[in-house]
C-alpha cells in the first residue's frame, strides 16, 4: 500500500490564510465605536498592502501600490460608509457585521481572481460594487456637510478613475482617456444630483444606497457592455438602441421611485 502524504497548502493559500487572520481583527475594530473607525481603516489597508506585496512577483513599490489600490479602496470606503451611516442613523450591530463580512469575502475573491484573465466577470461585479460604495459614501458626506462634499468630488474623481482604469485594463483596453472621461461624467452627475440627494433603504435593513450611485451603475453597465461588444466586433445599431432603451428605462424608474 502506498501511503498518501499530507496535502500541503500552496504558497498563495498560506498568504491568503494569513490575510484572513490579520484582516479579521482589523475590520473588527470598526465595531468598537466611532473612535476606532480611522484605526480600523488604516489597519485594514496596511494588511491589504502587505498581502498584495507577498502575492505579486515583481515587488517594486509602484506595482505593489498599484495592485493594492482597489482592494484597499474597498475596505477603506466600507469602513467610511459604516461611520457615516452610524452618524446619521445608528446601524444595528448585526447589519454592521453583515457589511464587514461581505467586504471581507469580496476582497478575498478579488485577491484570488485579479491575476486570472478568465475571471474578468467576477472582477466586473467587484467594480460595480465599488462604484456603488464610493459614490454612496460621497452622497452621505454631502448630506452631512456640503463643503466637505464639494471638496470630496476630487477624491470621487480619482476613485472612479482608478476603478474604471483597472476594469478597462482587465478587459484588454489600455486607455486612460476613457477612464478620465468616465470620471468627469461621474463627478458631473454627482454634482447635479447633489441638489436633491435621495437614498434607498435595502429591504429589511437600515442600510442605504444613494440614487446617484445607482444612476452611475446603470450607465456604467450599458457603457461597459457596449464597449466589450465593440472590442469583439459584435456591436450593432440594434444593440446600441437596445442598451440605450434599457438604460433610459431603468433611469426613469429611479427618477420616479421615492426614497428618503
RONU-785445 format. One record per atom (N, C-alpha, C): residue number from 1; chain; x, y, z. Coordinates in steps of 0.02 Angstrom, whole numbers, plus 50000, padded with zeros to 5 digits. Layout:
% residues N
pos,unit,x,y,z
NUM,A,X,Y,Z
...
% end
This chain:
% residues 260
pos,unit,x,y,z
1,A,50042,49940,50000
1,A,50000,50000,50000
1,A,50043,50062,50000
2,A,50022,50111,49961
2,A,50058,50174,49957
2,A,50025,50225,50002
3,A,50062,50250,50049
3,A,50034,50299,50096
3,A,50031,50367,50063
4,A,49976,50398,50070
4,A,49968,50465,50043
4,A,49997,50516,50092
5,A,50036,50561,50066
5,A,50065,50613,50108
5,A,50012,50666,50124
6,A,50025,50704,50174
6,A,49979,50758,50193
6,A,49979,50812,50139
7,A,49919,50833,50122
7,A,49911,50884,50071
7,A,49930,50952,50101
8,A,49979,50983,50072
8,A,50004,51046,50099
8,A,49972,51105,50062
9,A,49969,51160,50097
9,A,49941,51221,50067
9,A,49991,51250,50017
10,A,49966,51278,49964
10,A,50008,51312,49916
10,A,50031,51379,49946
11,A,50085,51409,49920
11,A,50107,51474,49946
11,A,50052,51527,49945
12,A,50013,51527,49891
12,A,49958,51576,49886
12,A,49906,51565,49940
13,A,49889,51502,49953
13,A,49840,51486,50005
13,A,49865,51506,50074
14,A,49930,51496,50086
14,A,49959,51516,50150
14,A,49956,51592,50159
15,A,49972,51627,50105
15,A,49971,51701,50108
15,A,49900,51725,50123
16,A,49851,51696,50089
16,A,49781,51717,50099
16,A,49755,51696,50168
17,A,49781,51641,50194
17,A,49762,51620,50262
17,A,49786,51670,50313
18,A,49848,51693,50305
18,A,49874,51745,50349
18,A,49836,51810,50340
19,A,49815,51823,50279
19,A,49775,51883,50265
19,A,49709,51881,50304
20,A,49678,51822,50305
20,A,49615,51814,50343
20,A,49627,51826,50417
21,A,49681,51798,50443
21,A,49697,51804,50514
21,A,49709,51877,50533
22,A,49742,51915,50490
22,A,49758,51984,50506
22,A,49701,52033,50491
23,A,49664,52019,50436
23,A,49611,52065,50417
23,A,49551,52062,50463
24,A,49537,52004,50491
24,A,49479,51997,50535
24,A,49480,52045,50594
25,A,49534,52048,50634
25,A,49534,52097,50689
25,A,49538,52169,50665
26,A,49570,52180,50607
26,A,49575,52248,50580
26,A,49505,52276,50564
27,A,49464,52236,50531
27,A,49395,52257,50516
27,A,49353,52258,50580
28,A,49366,52211,50624
28,A,49327,52207,50686
28,A,49334,52269,50731
29,A,49390,52305,50724
29,A,49400,52366,50763
29,A,49344,52417,50751
30,A,49317,52417,50690
30,A,49265,52466,50674
30,A,49201,52455,50713
31,A,49193,52395,50741
31,A,49133,52380,50781
31,A,49139,52405,50853
32,A,49200,52429,50871
32,A,49212,52451,50940
32,A,49186,52521,50954
33,A,49168,52558,50901
33,A,49142,52626,50912
33,A,49172,52675,50862
34,A,49144,52735,50862
34,A,49164,52785,50812
34,A,49237,52806,50818
35,A,49265,52803,50878
35,A,49334,52824,50887
35,A,49384,52774,50857
36,A,49360,52717,50836
36,A,49404,52665,50808
36,A,49401,52660,50732
37,A,49358,52698,50700
37,A,49350,52691,50628
37,A,49414,52705,50589
38,A,49447,52759,50606
38,A,49508,52777,50569
38,A,49562,52724,50578
39,A,49573,52701,50640
39,A,49623,52650,50653
39,A,49606,52585,50617
40,A,49541,52568,50616
40,A,49519,52507,50582
40,A,49533,52511,50507
41,A,49516,52568,50477
41,A,49529,52577,50405
41,A,49603,52574,50390
42,A,49643,52608,50431
42,A,49716,52609,50421
42,A,49745,52539,50427
43,A,49724,52501,50478
43,A,49749,52433,50488
43,A,49729,52388,50430
44,A,49666,52393,50407
44,A,49642,52351,50352
44,A,49679,52366,50287
45,A,49693,52430,50275
45,A,49730,52450,50214
45,A,49801,52424,50217
46,A,49833,52429,50275
46,A,49902,52406,50282
46,A,49906,52330,50273
47,A,49858,52293,50301
47,A,49856,52220,50293
47,A,49848,52203,50219
48,A,49805,52240,50184
48,A,49794,52228,50113
48,A,49858,52240,50072
49,A,49892,52294,50086
49,A,49955,52309,50051
49,A,50007,52255,50064
50,A,50011,52232,50126
50,A,50059,52179,50145
50,A,50043,52115,50107
51,A,49979,52098,50102
51,A,49960,52036,50067
51,A,49976,52041,49993
52,A,49959,52098,49962
52,A,49973,52107,49891
52,A,50048,52104,49878
53,A,50087,52132,49923
53,A,50160,52130,49917
53,A,50185,52058,49914
54,A,50154,52014,49952
54,A,50175,51944,49954
54,A,50148,51905,49894
55,A,50095,51930,49863
55,A,50064,51894,49806
55,A,50098,51910,49740
56,A,50119,51972,49732
56,A,50148,51992,49667
56,A,50218,51963,49657
57,A,50236,51953,49595
57,A,50302,51925,49579
57,A,50355,51981,49581
58,A,50341,52036,49546
58,A,50387,52093,49546
58,A,50369,52140,49603
59,A,50410,52142,49654
59,A,50392,52179,49715
59,A,50422,52249,49715
60,A,50406,52287,49663
60,A,50425,52357,49663
60,A,50371,52397,49698
61,A,50389,52456,49724
61,A,50340,52497,49759
61,A,50282,52516,49714
62,A,50297,52532,49652
62,A,50245,52552,49604
62,A,50194,52496,49592
63,A,50219,52435,49581
63,A,50174,52379,49567
63,A,50133,52361,49629
64,A,50165,52361,49687
64,A,50129,52343,49749
64,A,50073,52393,49762
65,A,50089,52458,49758
65,A,50038,52509,49771
65,A,49983,52508,49718
66,A,50002,52497,49656
66,A,49953,52495,49602
66,A,49904,52437,49611
67,A,49931,52378,49626
67,A,49889,52319,49636
67,A,49847,52322,49700
68,A,49870,52363,49747
68,A,49835,52368,49811
68,A,49778,52418,49810
69,A,49775,52461,49759
69,A,49728,52517,49759
69,A,49655,52494,49767
70,A,49632,52450,49724
70,A,49562,52430,49725
70,A,49542,52392,49790
71,A,49580,52339,49809
71,A,49560,52305,49871
71,A,49566,52349,49933
72,A,49614,52396,49932
72,A,49620,52443,49988
72,A,49563,52493,49989
73,A,49543,52516,49929
73,A,49485,52561,49925
73,A,49422,52527,49951
74,A,49415,52463,49938
74,A,49355,52427,49960
74,A,49348,52429,50036
75,A,49401,52411,50072
75,A,49397,52411,50146
75,A,49393,52482,50174
76,A,49430,52528,50143
76,A,49430,52597,50168
76,A,49362,52630,50160
77,A,49332,52624,50101
77,A,49266,52655,50090
77,A,49211,52618,50128
78,A,49219,52553,50138
78,A,49168,52515,50176
78,A,49165,52539,50248
79,A,49223,52550,50279
79,A,49225,52575,50347
79,A,49200,52647,50351
80,A,49217,52687,50300
80,A,49191,52755,50296
80,A,49115,52755,50291
81,A,49089,52707,50252
81,A,49016,52700,50244
81,A,48983,52686,50311
82,A,49013,52640,50350
82,A,48985,52623,50415
82,A,48987,52683,50462
83,A,49043,52719,50461
83,A,49049,52777,50505
83,A,48999,52831,50488
84,A,48991,52847,50424
84,A,48944,52899,50404
84,A,48872,52878,50415
85,A,48857,52815,50401
85,A,48789,52790,50411
85,A,48770,52792,50485
86,A,48817,52772,50528
86,A,48804,52774,50600
86,A,48795,52845,50627
87,A,48828,52892,50594
87,A,48822,52961,50616
87,A,48753,52990,50599
88,A,48721,52963,50547
88,A,48655,52987,50526
88,A,48600,52946,50560
89,A,48602,52881,50549
89,A,48554,52834,50580
89,A,48594,52775,50607
90,A,48597,52767,50674
90,A,48635,52712,50703
90,A,48615,52644,50675
91,A,48665,52606,50653
91,A,48653,52540,50624
91,A,48657,52486,50678
92,A,48612,52438,50678
92,A,48618,52381,50724
92,A,48683,52344,50713
93,A,48708,52312,50764
93,A,48772,52278,50761
93,A,48772,52224,50707
94,A,48716,52188,50699
94,A,48714,52134,50650
94,A,48720,52159,50579
95,A,48694,52220,50566
95,A,48700,52248,50499
95,A,48771,52271,50485
96,A,48803,52300,50535
96,A,48873,52319,50527
96,A,48917,52257,50514
97,A,48903,52204,50552
97,A,48940,52142,50543
97,A,48928,52113,50474
98,A,48866,52117,50451
98,A,48849,52091,50384
98,A,48888,52127,50330
99,A,48893,52193,50335
99,A,48931,52233,50287
99,A,49005,52213,50287
100,A,49033,52205,50347
100,A,49104,52188,50353
100,A,49118,52118,50325
101,A,49072,52071,50338
101,A,49081,52003,50311
101,A,49078,52005,50234
102,A,49031,52044,50207
102,A,49025,52050,50134
102,A,49089,52079,50104
103,A,49115,52131,50135
103,A,49177,52162,50111
103,A,49235,52113,50116
104,A,49238,52077,50172
104,A,49290,52028,50184
104,A,49292,51975,50129
105,A,49234,51946,50115
105,A,49229,51893,50064
105,A,49243,51921,49995
106,A,49217,51980,49980
106,A,49227,52010,49914
106,A,49301,52025,49902
107,A,49335,52049,49953
107,A,49406,52064,49944
107,A,49447,52001,49933
108,A,49430,51947,49969
108,A,49464,51883,49959
108,A,49453,51857,49888
109,A,49391,51861,49865
109,A,49376,51839,49796
109,A,49416,51880,49746
110,A,49422,51944,49759
110,A,49459,51987,49713
110,A,49533,51969,49713
111,A,49563,51959,49772
111,A,49633,51941,49776
111,A,49647,51875,49742
112,A,49599,51828,49744
112,A,49607,51764,49710
112,A,49602,51772,49635
113,A,49562,51820,49613
113,A,49545,51825,49541
113,A,49584,51876,49502
114,A,49616,51924,49536
114,A,49642,51981,49498
114,A,49699,51964,49450
115,A,49732,51908,49460
115,A,49786,51890,49415
115,A,49764,51837,49364
116,A,49698,51824,49362
116,A,49672,51774,49315
116,A,49629,51807,49262
117,A,49648,51801,49200
117,A,49611,51833,49145
117,A,49541,51804,49138
118,A,49534,51738,49153
118,A,49470,51704,49142
118,A,49417,51724,49193
119,A,49434,51764,49243
119,A,49386,51783,49295
119,A,49368,51857,49291
120,A,49369,51884,49231
120,A,49353,51955,49222
120,A,49282,51971,49245
121,A,49235,51923,49235
121,A,49166,51936,49254
121,A,49159,51945,49329
122,A,49198,51908,49368
122,A,49197,51915,49441
122,A,49222,51984,49460
123,A,49275,52006,49427
123,A,49303,52071,49443
123,A,49259,52129,49418
124,A,49218,52116,49367
124,A,49170,52166,49346
124,A,49118,52179,49400
125,A,49096,52125,49433
125,A,49050,52131,49489
125,A,49083,52171,49545
126,A,49147,52157,49557
126,A,49185,52194,49607
126,A,49185,52269,49591
127,A,49197,52285,49527
127,A,49199,52356,49506
127,A,49132,52390,49516
128,A,49077,52355,49501
128,A,49010,52383,49509
128,A,48996,52398,49583
129,A,49013,52350,49626
129,A,49002,52360,49698
129,A,49044,52418,49724
130,A,49105,52423,49699
130,A,49149,52478,49720
130,A,49122,52546,49698
131,A,49093,52549,49637
131,A,49063,52611,49613
131,A,49005,52631,49659
132,A,48963,52583,49677
132,A,48907,52597,49722
132,A,48932,52622,49789
133,A,48982,52589,49816
133,A,49009,52606,49882
133,A,49040,52676,49883
134,A,49083,52689,49835
134,A,49119,52754,49832
134,A,49070,52812,49826
135,A,49022,52805,49780
135,A,48977,52861,49767
135,A,48923,52869,49820
136,A,48906,52814,49854
136,A,48859,52820,49911
136,A,48894,52855,49969
137,A,48958,52839,49980
137,A,48996,52873,50033
137,A,48998,52948,50020
138,A,49010,52966,49957
138,A,49011,53038,49942
138,A,48943,53070,49956
139,A,48889,53036,49938
139,A,48822,53063,49949
139,A,48809,53072,50024
140,A,48832,53025,50065
140,A,48824,53031,50137
140,A,48864,53090,50165
141,A,48924,53101,50137
141,A,48964,53159,50158
141,A,48929,53223,50139
142,A,48903,53225,50078
142,A,48869,53286,50054
142,A,48807,53300,50095
143,A,48775,53248,50121
143,A,48715,53258,50162
143,A,48732,53291,50228
144,A,48788,53272,50258
144,A,48806,53298,50323
144,A,48844,53364,50320
145,A,48883,53373,50265
145,A,48924,53433,50258
145,A,48933,53450,50185
146,A,48899,53503,50163
146,A,48902,53521,50092
146,A,48971,53541,50068
147,A,49009,53576,50111
147,A,49077,53598,50092
147,A,49122,53537,50084
148,A,49118,53490,50132
148,A,49158,53429,50128
148,A,49139,53389,50066
149,A,49075,53390,50049
149,A,49052,53354,49989
149,A,49082,53384,49926
150,A,49087,53450,49924
150,A,49116,53484,49865
150,A,49190,53467,49858
151,A,49226,53469,49915
151,A,49297,53452,49914
151,A,49306,53378,49897
152,A,49259,53337,49921
152,A,49263,53265,49909
152,A,49253,53244,49837
153,A,49229,53291,49795
153,A,49221,53275,49724
153,A,49288,53257,49691
154,A,49341,53287,49716
154,A,49408,53271,49689
154,A,49426,53199,49706
155,A,49412,53178,49767
155,A,49425,53109,49788
155,A,49382,53061,49747
156,A,49319,53080,49736
156,A,49274,53038,49697
156,A,49298,53032,49625
157,A,49324,53086,49597
157,A,49351,53084,49529
157,A,49409,53035,49525
158,A,49454,53039,49573
158,A,49512,52994,49574
158,A,49489,52921,49583
159,A,49442,52910,49630
159,A,49419,52842,49644
159,A,49385,52812,49583
160,A,49341,52850,49549
160,A,49308,52824,49490
160,A,49358,52811,49433
161,A,49408,52854,49428
161,A,49460,52844,49378
161,A,49496,52778,49389
162,A,49515,52766,49452
162,A,49551,52704,49469
162,A,49509,52643,49453
163,A,49446,52644,49474
163,A,49401,52586,49463
163,A,49395,52571,49388
164,A,49380,52622,49349
164,A,49368,52611,49277
164,A,49434,52596,49241
165,A,49488,52627,49261
165,A,49553,52615,49230
165,A,49572,52541,49235
166,A,49565,52512,49294
166,A,49583,52442,49304
166,A,49533,52396,49271
167,A,49469,52415,49270
167,A,49420,52374,49234
167,A,49437,52372,49160
168,A,49453,52429,49131
168,A,49472,52431,49060
168,A,49534,52390,49047
169,A,49582,52394,49093
169,A,49644,52356,49085
169,A,49630,52281,49085
170,A,49586,52258,49129
170,A,49570,52187,49133
170,A,49532,52162,49072
171,A,49495,52206,49040
171,A,49457,52186,48980
171,A,49497,52197,48916
172,A,49560,52217,48922
172,A,49602,52224,48863
172,A,49609,52294,48836
173,A,49581,52344,48870
173,A,49586,52414,48847
173,A,49637,52450,48891
174,A,49690,52474,48860
174,A,49739,52514,48897
174,A,49730,52587,48876
175,A,49676,52616,48900
175,A,49657,52683,48878
175,A,49638,52725,48938
176,A,49684,52768,48960
176,A,49672,52811,49017
176,A,49622,52867,49000
177,A,49617,52884,48936
177,A,49571,52937,48916
177,A,49499,52919,48932
178,A,49479,52856,48917
178,A,49411,52834,48931
178,A,49396,52836,49006
179,A,49445,52816,49046
179,A,49436,52817,49119
179,A,49428,52889,49143
180,A,49466,52935,49114
180,A,49461,53006,49133
180,A,49393,53035,49114
181,A,49369,53016,49054
181,A,49303,53040,49031
181,A,49248,53014,49077
182,A,49252,52950,49095
182,A,49202,52922,49140
182,A,49203,52958,49207
183,A,49261,52972,49233
183,A,49267,53006,49298
183,A,49236,53075,49296
184,A,49246,53110,49241
184,A,49215,53177,49234
184,A,49139,53172,49231
185,A,49114,53122,49194
185,A,49042,53111,49190
185,A,49014,53095,49259
186,A,49050,53052,49297
186,A,49027,53033,49364
186,A,49024,53093,49410
187,A,49075,53135,49409
187,A,49077,53194,49452
187,A,49021,53243,49434
188,A,49011,53253,49368
188,A,48957,53298,49346
188,A,48889,53272,49368
189,A,48879,53206,49361
189,A,48815,53176,49382
189,A,48804,53183,49457
190,A,48856,53174,49495
190,A,48851,53181,49568
190,A,48836,53254,49587
191,A,48868,53300,49553
191,A,48858,53371,49568
191,A,48785,53391,49553
192,A,48759,53367,49498
192,A,48689,53384,49480
192,A,48641,53353,49530
193,A,48652,53289,49547
193,A,48605,53255,49592
193,A,48613,53278,49665
194,A,48668,53313,49680
194,A,48678,53337,49749
194,A,48626,53389,49769
195,A,48592,53419,49719
195,A,48540,53468,49734
195,A,48478,53435,49766
196,A,48471,53370,49755
196,A,48415,53333,49785
196,A,48438,53261,49797
197,A,48476,53252,49851
197,A,48502,53186,49866
197,A,48447,53139,49890
198,A,48445,53080,49861
198,A,48394,53030,49879
198,A,48430,52965,49896
199,A,48406,52932,49949
199,A,48435,52868,49970
199,A,48380,52815,49971
200,A,48399,52755,49952
200,A,48353,52698,49955
200,A,48377,52650,50009
201,A,48330,52627,50050
201,A,48347,52580,50104
201,A,48343,52508,50079
202,A,48395,52470,50093
202,A,48394,52400,50073
202,A,48341,52362,50113
203,A,48303,52318,50081
203,A,48248,52283,50115
203,A,48269,52248,50180
204,A,48232,52259,50233
204,A,48245,52226,50296
204,A,48301,52255,50337
205,A,48330,52310,50313
205,A,48387,52340,50349
205,A,48379,52416,50351
206,A,48426,52449,50384
206,A,48430,52522,50382
206,A,48489,52545,50339
207,A,48519,52498,50302
207,A,48574,52515,50257
207,A,48547,52551,50197
208,A,48583,52602,50174
208,A,48558,52643,50119
208,A,48606,52642,50059
209,A,48578,52656,50001
209,A,48615,52664,49939
209,A,48590,52728,49907
210,A,48636,52769,49883
210,A,48614,52832,49853
210,A,48589,52822,49782
211,A,48541,52864,49763
211,A,48513,52860,49695
211,A,48567,52878,49644
212,A,48610,52926,49660
212,A,48663,52946,49614
212,A,48709,52887,49599
213,A,48724,52846,49650
213,A,48767,52788,49640
213,A,48734,52737,49593
214,A,48669,52727,49601
214,A,48633,52681,49557
214,A,48629,52708,49486
215,A,48622,52774,49479
215,A,48624,52806,49413
215,A,48689,52786,49376
216,A,48744,52794,49412
216,A,48809,52782,49382
216,A,48818,52708,49365
217,A,48793,52664,49407
217,A,48799,52592,49393
217,A,48761,52573,49330
218,A,48702,52601,49321
218,A,48662,52586,49261
218,A,48699,52610,49198
219,A,48725,52671,49201
219,A,48761,52699,49144
219,A,48825,52658,49132
220,A,48860,52640,49185
220,A,48922,52601,49179
220,A,48908,52533,49148
221,A,48852,52501,49168
221,A,48835,52436,49141
221,A,48823,52440,49065
222,A,48783,52489,49044
222,A,48768,52496,48973
222,A,48830,52513,48933
223,A,48869,52561,48959
223,A,48930,52583,48925
223,A,48981,52527,48921
224,A,48991,52491,48977
224,A,49040,52437,48979
224,A,49020,52379,48934
225,A,48957,52362,48933
225,A,48933,52307,48891
225,A,48944,52323,48817
226,A,48927,52384,48798
226,A,48936,52403,48728
226,A,49010,52406,48709
227,A,49052,52426,48757
227,A,49124,52429,48744
227,A,49153,52359,48732
228,A,49131,52311,48773
228,A,49155,52242,48764
228,A,49131,52213,48697
229,A,49067,52226,48680
229,A,49041,52202,48616
229,A,49079,52235,48558
230,A,49095,52299,48565
230,A,49132,52334,48512
230,A,49201,52303,48503
231,A,49233,52285,48558
231,A,49300,52255,48554
231,A,49298,52187,48519
232,A,49241,52153,48523
232,A,49232,52087,48491
232,A,49201,52093,48422
233,A,49192,52156,48399
233,A,49160,52171,48334
233,A,49091,52142,48329
234,A,49054,52143,48384
234,A,48986,52117,48386
234,A,48934,52171,48399
235,A,48957,52233,48405
235,A,48910,52287,48420
235,A,48876,52311,48356
236,A,48811,52313,48358
236,A,48771,52336,48301
236,A,48726,52393,48322
237,A,48696,52426,48274
237,A,48650,52481,48289
237,A,48591,52456,48331
238,A,48568,52396,48316
238,A,48512,52367,48353
238,A,48530,52360,48427
239,A,48591,52335,48441
239,A,48612,52326,48511
239,A,48622,52393,48546
240,A,48646,52443,48509
240,A,48654,52510,48538
240,A,48586,52537,48560
241,A,48536,52528,48516
241,A,48468,52551,48531
241,A,48441,52512,48591
242,A,48452,52446,48593
242,A,48427,52405,48649
242,A,48457,52426,48715
243,A,48524,52434,48717
243,A,48556,52455,48779
243,A,48535,52525,48799
244,A,48528,52569,48749
244,A,48506,52637,48764
244,A,48436,52639,48792
245,A,48392,52597,48764
245,A,48323,52594,48788
245,A,48319,52566,48859
246,A,48356,52511,48871
246,A,48356,52481,48938
246,A,48384,52530,48990
247,A,48438,52563,48972
247,A,48469,52612,49017
247,A,48420,52669,49033
248,A,48388,52695,48981
248,A,48340,52750,48991
248,A,48281,52728,49034
249,A,48257,52667,49023
249,A,48201,52641,49061
249,A,48219,52634,49135
250,A,48278,52607,49150
250,A,48299,52598,49219
250,A,48310,52665,49253
251,A,48338,52713,49217
251,A,48349,52779,49245
251,A,48282,52813,49261
252,A,48233,52802,49217
252,A,48167,52830,49227
252,A,48135,52800,49290
253,A,48143,52735,49301
253,A,48117,52703,49361
253,A,48147,52734,49423
254,A,48213,52746,49422
254,A,48245,52777,49480
254,A,48220,52846,49493
255,A,48205,52883,49439
255,A,48181,52952,49447
255,A,48113,52955,49480
256,A,48070,52906,49465
256,A,48002,52908,49493
256,A,47998,52873,49561
257,A,48049,52834,49578
257,A,48048,52800,49643
257,A,48062,52850,49699
258,A,48025,52845,49753
258,A,48037,52888,49810
258,A,48083,52854,49859
259,A,48127,52893,49888
259,A,48175,52866,49936
259,A,48166,52902,50002
260,A,48223,52916,50034
260,A,48220,52951,50097
260,A,48271,53008,50098
% end
